[in-house]
Amino acid sequence: MQLTDDTMAKACDIEASYQALRAELATARGRRDTVLYAAWREVKDPKTAAAQLPRTITAATVRGAVLRIAPPADFTQLSLLDSDAYAPAPAAQS
């Protein structure tokens, strides 16, 4: 059994809309990450940056943006990691 022309047209139309929105979301996410990274660079602390931004942006959101786009040199900033949970485990002694 075949799909009707109407169903096929609706499916193609909604898929085109869906893909366009996905592309817009990816662009917006990149712009958001860039701004959150800039905010982190200004205050050097994800909690401080997040506290000054809309409530939907948390310290974890800022940290995630920095981790996605920061150059390797920024990973030496201790304020990026706010707990020992992110620290490497000590080497095992033999």
N, C-alpha and C positions, 0 to 999 in steps of 0.2 A: 504494500500500500504506500502511496506517495503522499507527501505533504501537499496541502493545497497551496495555490499561488499566494493567497492572502497570508497564510502562516509563514511561508518562506520569505515573503517581503517584510513582514513584521520582524522576523528573526534577523534578517540581514540589517534592517534599520536599527534595531536595538543593539546589535553587535557593533555596528559602526559607532553609535553613540557611546557605548561602553568603552571601546578602544580609545576614542578621543578623550574621554574623561580620565582614563588611566594615564594617557600621555600628559594631560594637564596636571594630574596629581604628582607625577614624577618630577615635572618641572617645578611645581610649587614646593615639593619636598626638598629639592636641591636649593631653591632660594631660601627656604626656611633654615636649612642646615647652615648656609652661608651666613645668615644674620645671627643665628645662635652662636656660631663660632666667633663672629666678630664681638658679640656681647661677652663671651668668655674671655677673649683676648683683652678686653677693656678692664675687666675686674679680676681676672685670674682665678675665679672660683665659680663652679657651676651652681652652687646653692645661692650665692649672692646674685648671680645673673638671673636665675629663675625667679627669685623673690621680687624682682623689679619688672617682670613680664607677666602677661596674662596667666591666670591660674591653670590653664591647660598645659602650660609649659613647666615641667618639673626639672629638678637638678638632673635626673636621669635622662630627660629629653635633651638637655644641654650637653651632658656628657656623651650621649650617643651621637649627636651632631659633630662634636669635636672628634670623636673616634673615627667617624666616617670620612672627614675631610682634612683633618690637621696634618701638616707635614711631620715627619718623624721627630724633628727637634722638639715639637710641642709635647711629646710624650714624656719628656723629662720633667714636666711641670707636676710637682707632687699634688697640687690642689685639684688636679683633674680626678684623681682617685681619692675618695674621701673615707676609705676604710681599708683595713688590712686584708679584707676579703679578696681584693684585686692584686695583692702582692704575691710574688712568686714564692712557692714553698721552699724552705731551706733545703740545701742539698743533703742527701743521706750520707751519714758517716759510715765508713767501713772499718 
